[in-house]
Amino acid sequence: MPNQPSQQPQPFQQQPYPGQPYGQQPYPGQPYPPQPVPGQFPHGPVPQGPLTLPGWGAVPAALGVVASLVGLLVLPWVTIGDNSLGFLDFLDAVGDNLFVMPDMYVAWLAFVAVALQPLYALPWTLGAVRTQKVAKLMSGLPRTRLTHATFTRFRLLVATSALTILILHGLGIAMLFEGHFDVADPGPWVLLGGVVLTLAGNLIGPRKGPGLPQA
């Protein structure tokens, strides 16, 4: 009988799993997908848009600024006989030493405090903090980013500016009247009330924008 070439046994070939296209390595031979390193989280999409949006805090903040201006420049501060004196009338009684209370408060400190009142309050509550660069400029902390985690910190930081202004006005008014608040007209009270409104608006703050990162 002629010698016939012996047929070599064919190695077992695995068939693809159902649903797996032909020509690809079957599942048993495929490498495992890379596993995440413990302690790391997969990076999600980068949030887009502004960091903050106008919020309800803008209402009391803006009303407070207007009230403070009206209280300082329009309403009477004290009535002597039949004459009502406004804050600007006190300028005539200012002495030469402009760095001692209450002359310092009447001459320039009250005006500086009123000018600083909207400086942080309105941009913060109206949602003008749209980028991290603006947030760092406002906070004065170049390494602090505005995120969901630090949002309350920024609220307190901006509110601190209004609290400082409130303390300055309170000290100036207390020394100006020398404790005789019973003779004070609406002017100083409206001024202080306006600063309190601005302080409340700063605490309420803006709304969180779509671009605000988690951390």
Legacy VTK file of the C-alpha trace (Angstrom):
# vtk DataFile Version 3.0
C-alpha trace
ASCII
DATASET POLYDATA
POINTS 215 float
0.000 0.000 0.000
1.598 3.252 -1.058
2.865 5.429 1.612
0.520 8.303 2.134
1.566 11.411 3.950
0.412 11.182 7.464
-2.071 13.783 8.391
-0.913 15.900 11.273
-3.543 16.507 13.876
-4.831 20.023 13.666
-4.653 22.009 16.860
-7.910 22.801 18.412
-9.119 26.154 17.209
-11.396 28.083 19.435
-14.474 29.450 17.874
-15.492 33.046 18.516
-18.117 33.663 21.096
-21.556 34.416 19.803
-21.732 37.996 18.699
-17.967 38.323 18.255
-16.910 39.127 14.689
-14.645 36.719 12.879
-11.034 37.621 12.461
-10.606 38.896 15.996
-8.857 37.176 18.831
-11.379 35.325 20.965
-12.156 36.470 24.438
-10.001 33.931 26.289
-6.874 35.330 24.609
-7.700 39.008 24.823
-5.747 41.130 27.314
-7.524 42.552 30.286
-8.298 46.284 30.142
-6.008 48.447 32.259
-7.188 48.764 35.820
-7.339 52.177 37.518
-4.668 52.906 40.060
-6.072 52.849 43.598
-6.860 56.352 44.799
-7.309 57.750 41.310
-10.589 58.571 39.637
-11.301 58.666 35.939
-11.192 62.150 34.516
-14.581 63.373 33.451
-15.386 66.111 30.980
-14.000 69.534 31.826
-16.880 71.840 32.828
-17.492 74.668 30.408
-18.988 78.082 31.047
-18.697 80.796 33.704
-17.876 79.999 37.307
-20.746 82.080 38.708
-24.079 83.459 37.545
-26.136 86.386 38.895
-27.856 85.358 42.110
-30.448 86.617 44.569
-27.672 88.094 46.670
-27.415 90.941 44.155
-30.764 92.360 45.331
-29.837 93.136 48.965
-26.275 93.997 47.935
-27.399 96.651 45.444
-30.116 97.986 47.753
-27.545 98.251 50.513
-25.184 100.293 48.354
-27.980 102.718 47.413
-29.166 103.000 51.021
-25.652 103.755 52.248
-25.199 106.518 49.690
-28.572 108.041 50.578
-27.836 107.818 54.286
-24.435 109.453 53.929
-25.149 112.172 51.386
-28.888 112.925 51.435
-30.573 112.288 54.779
-30.054 114.514 57.832
-27.723 113.315 60.572
-28.632 115.618 63.426
-31.143 118.392 64.122
-30.113 121.464 66.097
-33.089 123.664 66.840
-34.891 124.128 63.566
-31.862 123.246 61.452
-31.136 119.766 60.160
-27.508 119.021 59.428
-26.352 116.441 56.944
-23.060 114.602 56.966
-21.483 117.069 54.528
-22.205 119.887 56.964
-19.798 118.280 59.418
-16.909 119.030 57.066
-16.902 122.641 58.247
-16.075 121.489 61.774
-13.186 119.200 60.838
-9.918 120.091 62.543
-6.398 120.013 61.203
-5.597 116.478 62.363
-7.186 114.284 59.702
-5.862 111.014 61.132
-7.650 111.089 64.478
-11.252 110.054 65.018
-13.809 111.534 64.509
-12.163 114.084 62.198
-10.665 111.295 60.117
-14.077 109.671 59.655
-15.755 112.904 58.571
-12.921 114.121 56.347
-12.254 111.023 54.258
-12.759 107.629 55.895
-16.547 107.579 55.489
-16.265 108.357 51.771
-13.616 105.687 51.241
-15.733 103.108 53.063
-18.816 103.911 50.962
-16.756 103.730 47.768
-15.350 100.315 48.735
-18.758 98.890 49.619
-19.796 97.965 46.046
-16.250 97.079 44.948
-16.544 93.415 45.955
-20.277 93.093 46.557
-21.629 93.870 43.100
-19.141 91.873 40.967
-19.509 88.900 43.315
-23.305 88.803 43.513
-23.893 89.737 39.857
-21.874 86.749 38.638
-18.911 88.710 37.276
-16.480 86.091 38.622
-16.460 84.049 35.435
-12.869 82.770 35.369
-10.312 81.534 37.861
-8.148 84.570 37.110
-10.899 86.934 38.259
-11.553 84.757 41.314
-7.891 84.909 42.338
-7.780 88.677 41.846
-10.874 89.152 43.977
-9.721 86.870 46.769
-6.122 88.053 46.776
-5.070 84.408 47.122
-3.235 83.367 43.937
-3.231 79.666 44.863
-6.910 79.412 45.748
-9.326 78.300 43.030
-13.059 78.880 43.097
-14.697 75.444 43.174
-17.718 73.782 44.721
-15.498 72.923 47.681
-14.250 76.506 48.201
-17.467 78.349 47.340
-18.413 78.948 50.982
-14.907 80.231 51.684
-15.304 82.844 48.959
-18.706 83.821 50.380
-17.154 84.455 53.774
-14.171 86.252 52.265
-16.334 88.741 50.364
-18.633 89.146 53.362
-15.603 90.013 55.485
-15.048 93.119 53.366
-18.566 94.354 54.142
-18.103 93.492 57.813
-14.930 95.591 57.907
-16.796 98.516 56.340
-19.577 98.108 58.904
-17.055 98.253 61.756
-15.438 101.400 60.325
-18.781 103.175 60.019
-19.843 102.008 63.462
-16.688 103.321 65.122
-16.853 106.601 63.234
-20.501 107.217 64.102
-20.000 106.218 67.734
-17.134 108.681 68.151
-18.911 111.372 66.176
-21.971 111.314 68.430
-19.950 110.466 71.550
-22.597 108.004 72.635
-25.542 110.441 72.347
-27.414 108.428 69.751
-30.751 109.844 70.868
-30.019 113.031 68.918
-29.118 111.164 65.718
-31.416 111.575 62.724
-32.098 108.840 60.123
-28.866 109.409 58.164
-26.423 107.290 60.188
-28.971 104.527 60.778
-29.824 104.225 57.098
-26.104 104.154 56.321
-25.475 101.302 58.747
-28.577 99.455 57.560
-27.325 99.658 53.989
-24.018 98.069 54.928
-25.868 95.277 56.742
-27.933 94.641 53.595
-24.773 94.451 51.515
-23.255 92.050 54.024
-26.307 89.799 53.718
-26.111 89.935 49.928
-22.457 88.912 50.007
-23.305 85.916 52.162
-26.100 84.855 49.807
-23.743 85.351 46.890
-24.201 84.390 43.251
-25.445 81.161 41.737
-22.957 78.475 40.846
-22.188 78.490 37.150
-21.836 75.498 34.812
-18.066 75.982 34.631
-17.510 75.658 38.378
-15.290 72.599 38.997
-15.920 70.187 41.832
-12.463 70.588 43.355
LINES 1 216
215 0 1 2 3 4 5 6 7 8 9 10 11 12 13 14 15 16 17 18 19 20 21 22 23 24 25 26 27 28 29 30 31 32 33 34 35 36 37 38 39 40 41 42 43 44 45 46 47 48 49 50 51 52 53 54 55 56 57 58 59 60 61 62 63 64 65 66 67 68 69 70 71 72 73 74 75 76 77 78 79 80 81 82 83 84 85 86 87 88 89 90 91 92 93 94 95 96 97 98 99 100 101 102 103 104 105 106 107 108 109 110 111 112 113 114 115 116 117 118 119 120 121 122 123 124 125 126 127 128 129 130 131 132 133 134 135 136 137 138 139 140 141 142 143 144 145 146 147 148 149 150 151 152 153 154 155 156 157 158 159 160 161 162 163 164 165 166 167 168 169 170 171 172 173 174 175 176 177 178 179 180 181 182 183 184 185 186 187 188 189 190 191 192 193 194 195 196 197 198 199 200 201 202 203 204 205 206 207 208 209 210 211 212 213 214
